[in-house]
Amino acid sequence: MNRRQRGGALGTLVLLIAIGVAGYYAYKYFIEAEEAPSCKAQLNHCIAACRKNSTEAPQVEACQQKCEQDADACQQKR
């Protein structure tokens, strides 16, 4: 009987840890979804998208210049 109680306590501990981890990720997901990304985060995402979507250097440069113009506009809004 003592062995069964230890298993129950261990199972409860594992369950509580799993609930805590799930709660943490749910919190991060919903809190970050509500907050607007910063201008710098938007710029980084835009530049990464330029690199991913274009293979020609002139296209990448044009896309990155547009990203920087958008970032400047974002900074002026704030």
mmCIF file of the C-alpha atoms, coordinates in Angstrom:
data_MODEL
# 
_entry.id   MODEL 
# 
loop_
_atom_site.group_PDB 
_atom_site.id 
_atom_site.type_symbol 
_atom_site.label_atom_id 
_atom_site.label_alt_id 
_atom_site.label_comp_id 
_atom_site.label_asym_id 
_atom_site.label_entity_id 
_atom_site.label_seq_id 
_atom_site.pdbx_PDB_ins_code 
_atom_site.Cartn_x 
_atom_site.Cartn_y 
_atom_site.Cartn_z 
_atom_site.occupancy 
_atom_site.B_iso_or_equiv 
_atom_site.pdbx_formal_charge 
_atom_site.auth_seq_id 
_atom_site.auth_comp_id 
_atom_site.auth_asym_id 
_atom_site.auth_atom_id 
_atom_site.pdbx_PDB_model_num 
ATOM 1  C CA . MET A 1 1  ? 0.000  0.000  0.000   1.00 0.00 ? 1  MET A CA 1 
ATOM 2  C CA . ASN A 1 2  ? 2.877  2.353  0.724   1.00 0.00 ? 2  ASN A CA 1 
ATOM 3  C CA . ARG A 1 3  ? 4.169  1.821  -2.812  1.00 0.00 ? 3  ARG A CA 1 
ATOM 4  C CA . ARG A 1 4  ? 0.800  2.766  -4.292  1.00 0.00 ? 4  ARG A CA 1 
ATOM 5  C CA . GLN A 1 5  ? 0.742  6.011  -2.321  1.00 0.00 ? 5  GLN A CA 1 
ATOM 6  C CA . ARG A 1 6  ? 4.191  6.952  -3.612  1.00 0.00 ? 6  ARG A CA 1 
ATOM 7  C CA . GLY A 1 7  ? 3.034  6.370  -7.172  1.00 0.00 ? 7  GLY A CA 1 
ATOM 8  C CA . GLY A 1 8  ? -0.005 8.545  -6.585  1.00 0.00 ? 8  GLY A CA 1 
ATOM 9  C CA . ALA A 1 9  ? 2.110  11.351 -5.176  1.00 0.00 ? 9  ALA A CA 1 
ATOM 10 C CA . LEU A 1 10 ? 4.553  11.094 -8.071  1.00 0.00 ? 10 LEU A CA 1 
ATOM 11 C CA . GLY A 1 11 ? 1.711  11.095 -10.578 1.00 0.00 ? 11 GLY A CA 1 
ATOM 12 C CA . THR A 1 12 ? 0.191  14.158 -8.929  1.00 0.00 ? 12 THR A CA 1 
ATOM 13 C CA . LEU A 1 13 ? 3.552  15.929 -9.051  1.00 0.00 ? 13 LEU A CA 1 
ATOM 14 C CA . VAL A 1 14 ? 3.978  15.137 -12.748 1.00 0.00 ? 14 VAL A CA 1 
ATOM 15 C CA . LEU A 1 15 ? 0.447  16.343 -13.435 1.00 0.00 ? 15 LEU A CA 1 
ATOM 16 C CA . LEU A 1 16 ? 1.045  19.620 -11.592 1.00 0.00 ? 16 LEU A CA 1 
ATOM 17 C CA . ILE A 1 17 ? 4.276  20.209 -13.506 1.00 0.00 ? 17 ILE A CA 1 
ATOM 18 C CA . ALA A 1 18 ? 2.512  19.533 -16.822 1.00 0.00 ? 18 ALA A CA 1 
ATOM 19 C CA . ILE A 1 19 ? -0.277 21.962 -15.903 1.00 0.00 ? 19 ILE A CA 1 
ATOM 20 C CA . GLY A 1 20 ? 2.298  24.592 -14.930 1.00 0.00 ? 20 GLY A CA 1 
ATOM 21 C CA . VAL A 1 21 ? 4.194  24.233 -18.214 1.00 0.00 ? 21 VAL A CA 1 
ATOM 22 C CA . ALA A 1 22 ? 0.984  24.363 -20.255 1.00 0.00 ? 22 ALA A CA 1 
ATOM 23 C CA . GLY A 1 23 ? -0.138 27.442 -18.317 1.00 0.00 ? 23 GLY A CA 1 
ATOM 24 C CA . TYR A 1 24 ? 3.173  29.183 -18.941 1.00 0.00 ? 24 TYR A CA 1 
ATOM 25 C CA . TYR A 1 25 ? 3.032  28.655 -22.696 1.00 0.00 ? 25 TYR A CA 1 
ATOM 26 C CA . ALA A 1 26 ? -0.640 29.628 -22.854 1.00 0.00 ? 26 ALA A CA 1 
ATOM 27 C CA . TYR A 1 27 ? 0.166  32.821 -20.935 1.00 0.00 ? 27 TYR A CA 1 
ATOM 28 C CA . LYS A 1 28 ? 3.075  33.653 -23.269 1.00 0.00 ? 28 LYS A CA 1 
ATOM 29 C CA . TYR A 1 29 ? 0.929  32.965 -26.339 1.00 0.00 ? 29 TYR A CA 1 
ATOM 30 C CA . PHE A 1 30 ? -2.015 35.112 -25.293 1.00 0.00 ? 30 PHE A CA 1 
ATOM 31 C CA . ILE A 1 31 ? -0.018 37.976 -23.774 1.00 0.00 ? 31 ILE A CA 1 
ATOM 32 C CA . GLU A 1 32 ? 2.271  38.289 -26.813 1.00 0.00 ? 32 GLU A CA 1 
ATOM 33 C CA . ALA A 1 33 ? -0.741 38.095 -29.133 1.00 0.00 ? 33 ALA A CA 1 
ATOM 34 C CA . GLU A 1 34 ? -2.334 41.102 -27.415 1.00 0.00 ? 34 GLU A CA 1 
ATOM 35 C CA . GLU A 1 35 ? 0.758  43.308 -27.436 1.00 0.00 ? 35 GLU A CA 1 
ATOM 36 C CA . ALA A 1 36 ? 1.663  45.035 -30.669 1.00 0.00 ? 36 ALA A CA 1 
ATOM 37 C CA . PRO A 1 37 ? 5.180  44.160 -31.795 1.00 0.00 ? 37 PRO A CA 1 
ATOM 38 C CA . SER A 1 38 ? 7.773  46.893 -31.460 1.00 0.00 ? 38 SER A CA 1 
ATOM 39 C CA . CYS A 1 39 ? 9.079  48.769 -34.474 1.00 0.00 ? 39 CYS A CA 1 
ATOM 40 C CA . LYS A 1 40 ? 12.400 46.944 -34.216 1.00 0.00 ? 40 LYS A CA 1 
ATOM 41 C CA . ALA A 1 41 ? 10.657 43.548 -34.070 1.00 0.00 ? 41 ALA A CA 1 
ATOM 42 C CA . GLN A 1 42 ? 8.617  44.469 -37.148 1.00 0.00 ? 42 GLN A CA 1 
ATOM 43 C CA . LEU A 1 43 ? 11.781 45.541 -38.966 1.00 0.00 ? 43 LEU A CA 1 
ATOM 44 C CA . ASN A 1 44 ? 13.571 42.297 -38.094 1.00 0.00 ? 44 ASN A CA 1 
ATOM 45 C CA . HIS A 1 45 ? 10.609 40.223 -39.248 1.00 0.00 ? 45 HIS A CA 1 
ATOM 46 C CA . CYS A 1 46 ? 10.326 42.204 -42.498 1.00 0.00 ? 46 CYS A CA 1 
ATOM 47 C CA . ILE A 1 47 ? 14.036 41.852 -43.310 1.00 0.00 ? 47 ILE A CA 1 
ATOM 48 C CA . ALA A 1 48 ? 13.923 38.125 -42.594 1.00 0.00 ? 48 ALA A CA 1 
ATOM 49 C CA . ALA A 1 49 ? 10.931 37.814 -44.916 1.00 0.00 ? 49 ALA A CA 1 
ATOM 50 C CA . CYS A 1 50 ? 12.853 39.699 -47.621 1.00 0.00 ? 50 CYS A CA 1 
ATOM 51 C CA . ARG A 1 51 ? 15.742 37.277 -47.381 1.00 0.00 ? 51 ARG A CA 1 
ATOM 52 C CA . LYS A 1 52 ? 13.435 34.289 -47.437 1.00 0.00 ? 52 LYS A CA 1 
ATOM 53 C CA . ASN A 1 53 ? 11.266 35.423 -50.352 1.00 0.00 ? 53 ASN A CA 1 
ATOM 54 C CA . SER A 1 54 ? 13.888 36.892 -52.691 1.00 0.00 ? 54 SER A CA 1 
ATOM 55 C CA . THR A 1 55 ? 17.049 35.385 -54.102 1.00 0.00 ? 55 THR A CA 1 
ATOM 56 C CA . GLU A 1 56 ? 18.225 38.242 -56.328 1.00 0.00 ? 56 GLU A CA 1 
ATOM 57 C CA . ALA A 1 57 ? 20.318 40.948 -54.630 1.00 0.00 ? 57 ALA A CA 1 
ATOM 58 C CA . PRO A 1 58 ? 18.486 43.956 -56.151 1.00 0.00 ? 58 PRO A CA 1 
ATOM 59 C CA . GLN A 1 59 ? 15.111 42.562 -55.041 1.00 0.00 ? 59 GLN A CA 1 
ATOM 60 C CA . VAL A 1 60 ? 16.409 41.938 -51.519 1.00 0.00 ? 60 VAL A CA 1 
ATOM 61 C CA . GLU A 1 61 ? 17.865 45.447 -51.296 1.00 0.00 ? 61 GLU A CA 1 
ATOM 62 C CA . ALA A 1 62 ? 14.626 47.039 -52.508 1.00 0.00 ? 62 ALA A CA 1 
ATOM 63 C CA . CYS A 1 63 ? 12.604 45.004 -50.036 1.00 0.00 ? 63 CYS A CA 1 
ATOM 64 C CA . GLN A 1 64 ? 14.949 45.918 -47.176 1.00 0.00 ? 64 GLN A CA 1 
ATOM 65 C CA . GLN A 1 65 ? 14.757 49.608 -48.071 1.00 0.00 ? 65 GLN A CA 1 
ATOM 66 C CA . LYS A 1 66 ? 10.971 49.391 -47.924 1.00 0.00 ? 66 LYS A CA 1 
ATOM 67 C CA . CYS A 1 67 ? 11.266 47.688 -44.537 1.00 0.00 ? 67 CYS A CA 1 
ATOM 68 C CA . GLU A 1 68 ? 13.456 50.508 -43.255 1.00 0.00 ? 68 GLU A CA 1 
ATOM 69 C CA . GLN A 1 69 ? 11.021 53.124 -44.566 1.00 0.00 ? 69 GLN A CA 1 
ATOM 70 C CA . ASP A 1 70 ? 8.205  51.328 -42.766 1.00 0.00 ? 70 ASP A CA 1 
ATOM 71 C CA . ALA A 1 71 ? 10.305 51.203 -39.590 1.00 0.00 ? 71 ALA A CA 1 
ATOM 72 C CA . ASP A 1 72 ? 10.982 54.943 -39.821 1.00 0.00 ? 72 ASP A CA 1 
ATOM 73 C CA . ALA A 1 73 ? 7.254  55.579 -40.237 1.00 0.00 ? 73 ALA A CA 1 
ATOM 74 C CA . CYS A 1 74 ? 6.587  53.358 -37.221 1.00 0.00 ? 74 CYS A CA 1 
ATOM 75 C CA . GLN A 1 75 ? 9.083  55.312 -35.093 1.00 0.00 ? 75 GLN A CA 1 
ATOM 76 C CA . GLN A 1 76 ? 7.463  58.607 -36.092 1.00 0.00 ? 76 GLN A CA 1 
ATOM 77 C CA . LYS A 1 77 ? 4.009  57.336 -35.060 1.00 0.00 ? 77 LYS A CA 1 
ATOM 78 C CA . ARG A 1 78 ? 5.214  56.577 -31.547 1.00 0.00 ? 78 ARG A CA 1 
# 
